[in-house]
Amino acid sequence: MKIIFIGSGNLATNLAMAFKQLGHDILQVYSRTIESANALAIKLDTAATNDIKEIRNDADLYVFSVTDTALPTLIPQISQGKEDKVFIHTAGSMPLSVFKDQVQNYGVLYPMQTFSKTREVNFRTIPCFIEANNDKAQSVLFSLANELSDKVYLLTSDERKYLHLAAVFACNFANHCYALSADILNRHNIPFEVMLPLIDETALKVHALSPIEAQTGPAVRYDENVMQKHLDLLLENPLVKEIYERMSLDIHRMAQNQ
Amino acid sequence: MKIIFIGSGNLATNLAMAFKQLGHDILQVYSRTIESANALAIKLDTAATNDIKEIRNDADLYVFSVTDTALPTLIPQISQGKEDKVFIHTAGSMPLSVFKDQVQNYGVLYPMQTFSKTREVNFRTIPCFIEANNDKAQSVLFSLANELSDKVYLLTSDERKYLHLAAVFACNFANHCYALSADILNRHNIPFEVMLPLIDETALKVHALSPIEAQTGPAVRYDENVMQKHLDLLLENPLVKEIYERMSLDIHRMAQNQ
């Protein structure tokens, strides 16, 4: 398949590399700045542009992997003269309807994972959620997604917005808990490595137990003595103290509702 | 070694089983209620009691694995007539000095992991932090901890309290992020299993990148459009909304301080 990528961020980079490895032909990379378009185009051994007028018309598929707010302005500009092609975006939080009345065949491919440019991921195990406006787009998306991953699901825009919110908690906020942990250790000259077995077991545990069943620690017991001692250690950082208080309250709330 | 366990909770259960597997002789389990003492004693094929006066004097080591607040009252009651023995507790948040002036040889063995009674863990990979008041206690603790784990560290009470706080963030609070994620999915009939590859990669990623480098998602970009849409989905739960707001603010703060 001949594919053009609009965007060159973390997800665009990982997805374009994966499509190339599957034998697809990445014709071109567009990005707002030529530097970032080039950075990805070099990895793909393809052409780069930052000029919307230079985006070729002869691709089968246009993949928009850009900031959410850029989509509504980019779609009408880029789709001109390409009305018979398939257009998709990859944003968990944007509805399918962002393409409505702009193009004929469109869809969403949301690979639910945390992508960084420096870290290659294995798409086979990544759940991919797809949605399309017609059979043509859906058949393209199914075939592409199945080449990428063993876990392909049809999901509506409305369900996907909750899925994306749930992913922010399970990934970004869990990772921020690691960052806060690393910060505390760093201030006391304890290497973050000592925390990795605990982080790994915490993640592994929810494969076998529900997170509520898996919970341990002072908040689930509502051990006010321990919690107060912890809050005293956080006095210098009021925002982190507020996070500690609210997380503990909410852990307790959930344990009680069990 | 002849060992008596004071306490029968998650950590006591896992630690006592591990000591038994290493060939140590668990003489007795004490717990506040005979039911919970029995539950652990049966697993260990040993005796149970809920009567402090019945705790035997002929063990080499007394392991206190109880709620923090119970330690100061239990120690003087249980140590009577056992002054030449070694006493340890396993609490990350309690100082060594809780034993001071009560017994002669004492220490702390803090295995930093999340323990549940229904889930067996491999102690060999669990970092164990030890501290002792004299050579006798330290030598007992070193030898025991080295039998258990490949990762044994000496750590002071003051450092351990920060380590314990860091562990609450990396484990309990990260797990609560999973619980909040599971709750959102559950309300929308999406199985929690779809989140596991993302949870696993988020944990695995911080083996290679620092948590700050690993961070992705709307908060690190401070994408107010996405964040506002997420907050609108959380209106029915003000506490979770507050957690979302504060986590996002703090992710942004950390990304800016990079």
Interface residues (C-beta under 8 A of the other chain):
Chain A: N10 T67 D68 T69 S93 M112 Q113 T114 F115 S116 T118 R119 V121 T125 I126 P127 K151 Y153 L155 E159 K161 Y162 L163 H164 L165 A166 A167 V168 F169 A170 C171 N172 F173 A174 N175 H176 C177 Y178 A179 L180 S181 A182 D183 I184 L185 R187 H188 I190 F192 V194 M195 L196 P197 L198 I199 D200 E201 T202 A203 L204 K205 V206 H207 A208 L209 S210 P211 I212 E213 A214 Q215 T216 G217 P218 A219 V220 R221 D223 N225 V226 K229 H230 L233 L234 L239 V240 E242 I243 Y244 R246 M247 L249 D250 I251 R253 M254
Chain B: N10 T67 D68 T69 S93 M112 Q113 T114 F115 S116 T118 R119 V121 T125 I126 P127 K151 Y153 L155 E159 K161 Y162 L163 H164 L165 A166 A167 V168 F169 A170 C171 N172 F173 A174 N175 H176 C177 Y178 A179 L180 S181 A182 D183 I184 L185 R187 H188 I190 F192 V194 M195 L196 P197 L198 I199 D200 E201 T202 A203 L204 K205 V206 H207 A208 L209 S210 P211 I212 E213 A214 Q215 T216 G217 P218 A219 V220 R221 D223 N225 V226 K229 H230 L233 L234 L239 V240 E242 I243 Y244 R246 M247 L249 D250 I251 R253 M254
